[in-house]
Amino acid sequence: MHCRRLVEISRRRAVVPLALFFGTFAWSFAYVSLPFYIQRLSGGDTAA
């Protein structure tokens, strides 16, 4: 019973670093890909 409690606590502690990792990856992807997506959607000339 005590061992299960320790496993549950260690899983809860692992959630925050994993969420931070995936959040950082998602923002990096957005910063890299979003300008190209906006450029493709915009009808303006690149020189404008």
N, CA, C and O atoms as a CHARMM CRD file, in Angstrom:
* protein
*
  192
    1    1 MET  N      0.82900  -1.19900   0.00000 PROA 1      0.00000
    2    1 MET  CA     0.00000   0.00000   0.00000 PROA 1      0.00000
    3    1 MET  C      0.87100   1.26100   0.00000 PROA 1      0.00000
    4    1 MET  O      0.56500   2.22300  -0.70400 PROA 1      0.00000
    5    2 HSD  N      1.92200   1.26100   0.76200 PROA 2      0.00000
    6    2 HSD  CA     2.81400   2.41000   0.84500 PROA 2      0.00000
    7    2 HSD  C      3.54900   2.63000  -0.48100 PROA 2      0.00000
    8    2 HSD  O      3.79400   3.76900  -0.87900 PROA 2      0.00000
    9    3 CYS  N      3.89400   1.54900  -1.15300 PROA 3      0.00000
   10    3 CYS  CA     4.60800   1.63500  -2.42800 PROA 3      0.00000
   11    3 CYS  C      3.72300   2.27900  -3.50100 PROA 3      0.00000
   12    3 CYS  O      4.21100   3.05000  -4.32800 PROA 3      0.00000
   13    4 ARG  N      2.44900   1.96900  -3.48900 PROA 4      0.00000
   14    4 ARG  CA     1.52600   2.56800  -4.45800 PROA 4      0.00000
   15    4 ARG  C      1.43700   4.07800  -4.26800 PROA 4      0.00000
   16    4 ARG  O      1.34100   4.83500  -5.23400 PROA 4      0.00000
   17    5 ARG  N      1.47000   4.49200  -3.03600 PROA 5      0.00000
   18    5 ARG  CA     1.41100   5.92500  -2.73400 PROA 5      0.00000
   19    5 ARG  C      2.65300   6.64400  -3.28500 PROA 5      0.00000
   20    5 ARG  O      2.55100   7.74200  -3.83200 PROA 5      0.00000
   21    6 LEU  N      3.80900   6.02100  -3.13600 PROA 6      0.00000
   22    6 LEU  CA     5.03900   6.61600  -3.65400 PROA 6      0.00000
   23    6 LEU  C      5.01700   6.70900  -5.17900 PROA 6      0.00000
   24    6 LEU  O      5.47600   7.70100  -5.74600 PROA 6      0.00000
   25    7 VAL  N      4.49400   5.69900  -5.83100 PROA 7      0.00000
   26    7 VAL  CA     4.40400   5.71000  -7.29400 PROA 7      0.00000
   27    7 VAL  C      3.45200   6.81600  -7.74700 PROA 7      0.00000
   28    7 VAL  O      3.71800   7.50600  -8.73100 PROA 7      0.00000
   29    8 GLU  N      2.34400   6.98000  -7.02600 PROA 8      0.00000
   30    8 GLU  CA     1.37900   8.02700  -7.36700 PROA 8      0.00000
   31    8 GLU  C      1.99600   9.41700  -7.21200 PROA 8      0.00000
   32    8 GLU  O      1.78300  10.29100  -8.05200 PROA 8      0.00000
   33    9 ILE  N      2.75300   9.61700  -6.15000 PROA 9      0.00000
   34    9 ILE  CA     3.40600  10.90500  -5.92400 PROA 9      0.00000
   35    9 ILE  C      4.46000  11.17000  -7.00000 PROA 9      0.00000
   36    9 ILE  O      4.56100  12.28900  -7.50300 PROA 9      0.00000
   37   10 SER  N      5.23900  10.15700  -7.35300 PROA 10     0.00000
   38   10 SER  CA     6.27800  10.35300  -8.36900 PROA 10     0.00000
   39   10 SER  C      5.65800  10.64100  -9.73800 PROA 10     0.00000
   40   10 SER  O      6.23800  11.38900 -10.52500 PROA 10     0.00000
   41   11 ARG  N      4.51000  10.06900 -10.03200 PROA 11     0.00000
   42   11 ARG  CA     3.83000  10.36800 -11.29500 PROA 11     0.00000
   43   11 ARG  C      3.32500  11.79900 -11.31400 PROA 11     0.00000
   44   11 ARG  O      3.39100  12.47000 -12.34400 PROA 11     0.00000
   45   12 ARG  N      2.82200  12.26800 -10.18800 PROA 12     0.00000
   46   12 ARG  CA     2.34700  13.64900 -10.12100 PROA 12     0.00000
   47   12 ARG  C      3.50200  14.62900 -10.30500 PROA 12     0.00000
   48   12 ARG  O      3.33700  15.67400 -10.93400 PROA 12     0.00000
   49   13 ARG  N      4.65900  14.29800  -9.76300 PROA 13     0.00000
   50   13 ARG  CA     5.81600  15.17500  -9.91100 PROA 13     0.00000
   51   13 ARG  C      6.32200  15.19200 -11.35000 PROA 13     0.00000
   52   13 ARG  O      6.90900  16.18300 -11.78300 PROA 13     0.00000
   53   14 ALA  N      6.10800  14.12900 -12.08200 PROA 14     0.00000
   54   14 ALA  CA     6.58900  14.05000 -13.46200 PROA 14     0.00000
   55   14 ALA  C      5.67400  14.79100 -14.42800 PROA 14     0.00000
   56   14 ALA  O      6.07700  15.06300 -15.55900 PROA 14     0.00000
   57   15 VAL  N      4.46800  15.12000 -14.01900 PROA 15     0.00000
   58   15 VAL  CA     3.51800  15.76300 -14.92200 PROA 15     0.00000
   59   15 VAL  C      3.97600  17.17700 -15.28100 PROA 15     0.00000
   60   15 VAL  O      3.90000  17.56900 -16.44600 PROA 15     0.00000
   61   16 VAL  N      4.44000  17.93200 -14.32000 PROA 16     0.00000
   62   16 VAL  CA     4.82200  19.32400 -14.57700 PROA 16     0.00000
   63   16 VAL  C      6.00800  19.42300 -15.54300 PROA 16     0.00000
   64   16 VAL  O      5.92500  20.19000 -16.50300 PROA 16     0.00000
   65   17 PRO  N      7.09900  18.69000 -15.33900 PROA 17     0.00000
   66   17 PRO  CA     8.19400  18.77800 -16.32300 PROA 17     0.00000
   67   17 PRO  C      7.77200  18.32200 -17.72300 PROA 17     0.00000
   68   17 PRO  O      8.20200  18.90000 -18.72100 PROA 17     0.00000
   69   18 LEU  N      6.94600  17.30300 -17.79600 PROA 18     0.00000
   70   18 LEU  CA     6.47500  16.86000 -19.11200 PROA 18     0.00000
   71   18 LEU  C      5.59900  17.92000 -19.77700 PROA 18     0.00000
   72   18 LEU  O      5.70800  18.15200 -20.98100 PROA 18     0.00000
   73   19 ALA  N      4.74600  18.55500 -19.00500 PROA 19     0.00000
   74   19 ALA  CA     3.90200  19.61000 -19.55600 PROA 19     0.00000
   75   19 ALA  C      4.74900  20.78800 -20.01500 PROA 19     0.00000
   76   19 ALA  O      4.46900  21.37700 -21.06000 PROA 19     0.00000
   77   20 LEU  N      5.77200  21.13900 -19.25800 PROA 20     0.00000
   78   20 LEU  CA     6.66200  22.22600 -19.65600 PROA 20     0.00000
   79   20 LEU  C      7.41500  21.87900 -20.93800 PROA 20     0.00000
   80   20 LEU  O      7.58600  22.72600 -21.81400 PROA 20     0.00000
   81   21 PHE  N      7.86100  20.63900 -21.04100 PROA 21     0.00000
   82   21 PHE  CA     8.57400  20.20700 -22.24400 PROA 21     0.00000
   83   21 PHE  C      7.67800  20.29500 -23.47500 PROA 21     0.00000
   84   21 PHE  O      8.07500  20.85000 -24.50000 PROA 21     0.00000
   85   22 PHE  N      6.47500  19.74800 -23.37100 PROA 22     0.00000
   86   22 PHE  CA     5.57600  19.76900 -24.52700 PROA 22     0.00000
   87   22 PHE  C      5.10200  21.18200 -24.84000 PROA 22     0.00000
   88   22 PHE  O      4.91200  21.52100 -26.00800 PROA 22     0.00000
   89   23 GLY  N      4.90800  22.00800 -23.82200 PROA 23     0.00000
   90   23 GLY  CA     4.53100  23.39500 -24.05700 PROA 23     0.00000
   91   23 GLY  C      5.62700  24.16300 -24.76200 PROA 23     0.00000
   92   23 GLY  O      5.35500  24.94700 -25.67100 PROA 23     0.00000
   93   24 THR  N      6.86100  23.94400 -24.35000 PROA 24     0.00000
   94   24 THR  CA     7.99200  24.60400 -24.99700 PROA 24     0.00000
   95   24 THR  C      8.12200  24.15300 -26.44200 PROA 24     0.00000
   96   24 THR  O      8.36700  24.96600 -27.33300 PROA 24     0.00000
   97   25 PHE  N      7.95900  22.86900 -26.67100 PROA 25     0.00000
   98   25 PHE  CA     8.01900  22.35300 -28.03400 PROA 25     0.00000
   99   25 PHE  C      6.91500  22.94300 -28.89600 PROA 25     0.00000
  100   25 PHE  O      7.15100  23.28000 -30.05600 PROA 25     0.00000
  101   26 ALA  N      5.71700  23.07300 -28.34600 PROA 26     0.00000
  102   26 ALA  CA     4.59400  23.62000 -29.10900 PROA 26     0.00000
  103   26 ALA  C      4.84100  25.08500 -29.46400 PROA 26     0.00000
  104   26 ALA  O      4.57200  25.50200 -30.59000 PROA 26     0.00000
  105   27 TRP  N      5.35500  25.87300 -28.50700 PROA 27     0.00000
  106   27 TRP  CA     5.62500  27.27800 -28.80200 PROA 27     0.00000
  107   27 TRP  C      6.75400  27.42300 -29.81100 PROA 27     0.00000
  108   27 TRP  O      6.70500  28.31100 -30.66200 PROA 27     0.00000
  109   28 SER  N      7.76200  26.57800 -29.73500 PROA 28     0.00000
  110   28 SER  CA     8.84500  26.62200 -30.71500 PROA 28     0.00000
  111   28 SER  C      8.31100  26.32700 -32.11500 PROA 28     0.00000
  112   28 SER  O      8.68900  26.98200 -33.08700 PROA 28     0.00000
  113   29 PHE  N      7.44300  25.34900 -32.20300 PROA 29     0.00000
  114   29 PHE  CA     6.83900  25.01300 -33.48800 PROA 29     0.00000
  115   29 PHE  C      6.01700  26.18700 -34.01400 PROA 29     0.00000
  116   29 PHE  O      6.05800  26.47900 -35.21000 PROA 29     0.00000
  117   30 ALA  N      5.27700  26.85900 -33.14300 PROA 30     0.00000
  118   30 ALA  CA     4.45500  27.99500 -33.56400 PROA 30     0.00000
  119   30 ALA  C      5.32100  29.15700 -34.03000 PROA 30     0.00000
  120   30 ALA  O      5.01400  29.79100 -35.03900 PROA 30     0.00000
  121   31 TYR  N      6.39700  29.44200 -33.31000 PROA 31     0.00000
  122   31 TYR  CA     7.26500  30.55400 -33.69500 PROA 31     0.00000
  123   31 TYR  C      7.95400  30.29700 -35.03300 PROA 31     0.00000
  124   31 TYR  O      8.20300  31.23500 -35.79000 PROA 31     0.00000
  125   32 VAL  N      8.25900  29.05500 -35.32500 PROA 32     0.00000
  126   32 VAL  CA     8.94200  28.74300 -36.57700 PROA 32     0.00000
  127   32 VAL  C      7.95000  28.66100 -37.73100 PROA 32     0.00000
  128   32 VAL  O      8.22000  29.20000 -38.80400 PROA 32     0.00000
  129   33 SER  N      6.82000  28.00900 -37.54100 PROA 33     0.00000
  130   33 SER  CA     5.91500  27.74900 -38.65800 PROA 33     0.00000
  131   33 SER  C      4.89700  28.85100 -38.89700 PROA 33     0.00000
  132   33 SER  O      4.42500  29.00700 -40.02400 PROA 33     0.00000
  133   34 LEU  N      4.54300  29.62000 -37.87400 PROA 34     0.00000
  134   34 LEU  CA     3.49200  30.61900 -38.02900 PROA 34     0.00000
  135   34 LEU  C      3.82300  31.71000 -39.04900 PROA 34     0.00000
  136   34 LEU  O      2.93800  32.06800 -39.82700 PROA 34     0.00000
  137   35 PRO  N      5.02900  32.25600 -39.09600 PROA 35     0.00000
  138   35 PRO  CA     5.30300  33.26900 -40.12500 PROA 35     0.00000
  139   35 PRO  C      5.11800  32.75500 -41.55300 PROA 35     0.00000
  140   35 PRO  O      4.63800  33.48700 -42.41800 PROA 35     0.00000
  141   36 PHE  N      5.49600  31.50600 -41.80100 PROA 36     0.00000
  142   36 PHE  CA     5.31700  30.94100 -43.13700 PROA 36     0.00000
  143   36 PHE  C      3.84100  30.75200 -43.45400 PROA 36     0.00000
  144   36 PHE  O      3.41500  30.95200 -44.59200 PROA 36     0.00000
  145   37 TYR  N      3.06600  30.37000 -42.45700 PROA 37     0.00000
  146   37 TYR  CA     1.62900  30.20600 -42.64800 PROA 37     0.00000
  147   37 TYR  C      0.97300  31.55500 -42.94300 PROA 37     0.00000
  148   37 TYR  O      0.12400  31.65000 -43.83000 PROA 37     0.00000
  149   38 ILE  N      1.35600  32.58100 -42.21400 PROA 38     0.00000
  150   38 ILE  CA     0.79900  33.91200 -42.44200 PROA 38     0.00000
  151   38 ILE  C      1.20900  34.42800 -43.81800 PROA 38     0.00000
  152   38 ILE  O      0.40300  35.04200 -44.51700 PROA 38     0.00000
  153   39 GLN  N      2.44900  34.18500 -44.20400 PROA 39     0.00000
  154   39 GLN  CA     2.91000  34.60900 -45.52500 PROA 39     0.00000
  155   39 GLN  C      2.11700  33.94000 -46.62500 PROA 39     0.00000
  156   39 GLN  O      1.79700  34.57100 -47.63200 PROA 39     0.00000
  157   40 ARG  N      1.79400  32.66300 -46.44500 PROA 40     0.00000
  158   40 ARG  CA     1.02500  31.95100 -47.45100 PROA 40     0.00000
  159   40 ARG  C     -0.40600  32.48200 -47.52300 PROA 40     0.00000
  160   40 ARG  O     -0.97800  32.54400 -48.61200 PROA 40     0.00000
  161   41 LEU  N     -0.99500  32.86600 -46.39000 PROA 41     0.00000
  162   41 LEU  CA    -2.35700  33.37300 -46.38300 PROA 41     0.00000
  163   41 LEU  C     -2.46500  34.81400 -46.88100 PROA 41     0.00000
  164   41 LEU  O     -3.48600  35.21100 -47.44300 PROA 41     0.00000
  165   42 SER  N     -1.41200  35.58200 -46.67000 PROA 42     0.00000
  166   42 SER  CA    -1.49900  37.00100 -47.03400 PROA 42     0.00000
  167   42 SER  C     -1.44000  37.15500 -48.55400 PROA 42     0.00000
  168   42 SER  O     -0.75400  36.40800 -49.25200 PROA 42     0.00000
  169   43 GLY  N     -2.16900  38.12900 -49.02800 PROA 43     0.00000
  170   43 GLY  CA    -2.20600  38.35400 -50.47200 PROA 43     0.00000
  171   43 GLY  C     -1.22500  39.43300 -50.89900 PROA 43     0.00000
  172   43 GLY  O     -1.07800  39.71100 -52.08900 PROA 43     0.00000
  173   44 GLY  N     -0.56100  40.03100 -49.94000 PROA 44     0.00000
  174   44 GLY  CA     0.35400  41.12800 -50.26700 PROA 44     0.00000
  175   44 GLY  C      1.65500  40.64400 -50.86200 PROA 44     0.00000
  176   44 GLY  O      2.02000  39.47600 -50.73700 PROA 44     0.00000
  177   45 ASP  N      2.33400  41.54400 -51.49800 PROA 45     0.00000
  178   45 ASP  CA     3.62400  41.24900 -52.09000 PROA 45     0.00000
  179   45 ASP  C      4.70100  41.23000 -50.99100 PROA 45     0.00000
  180   45 ASP  O      4.57800  41.94400 -49.99600 PROA 45     0.00000
  181   46 THR  N      5.73200  40.43500 -51.16200 PROA 46     0.00000
  182   46 THR  CA     6.78200  40.37100 -50.14200 PROA 46     0.00000
  183   46 THR  C      7.57400  41.66800 -50.07300 PROA 46     0.00000
  184   46 THR  O      8.15900  41.97500 -49.03400 PROA 46     0.00000
  185   47 ALA  N      7.60600  42.44600 -51.17200 PROA 47     0.00000
  186   47 ALA  CA     8.32100  43.70400 -51.16800 PROA 47     0.00000
  187   47 ALA  C      7.52400  44.83100 -50.52900 PROA 47     0.00000
  188   47 ALA  O      8.07600  45.88700 -50.21700 PROA 47     0.00000
  189   48 ALA  N      6.24100  44.61400 -50.33600 PROA 48     0.00000
  190   48 ALA  CA     5.37200  45.68100 -49.80500 PROA 48     0.00000
  191   48 ALA  C      5.57500  45.92300 -48.34800 PROA 48     0.00000
  192   48 ALA  O      4.91700  46.78700 -47.76800 PROA 48     0.00000
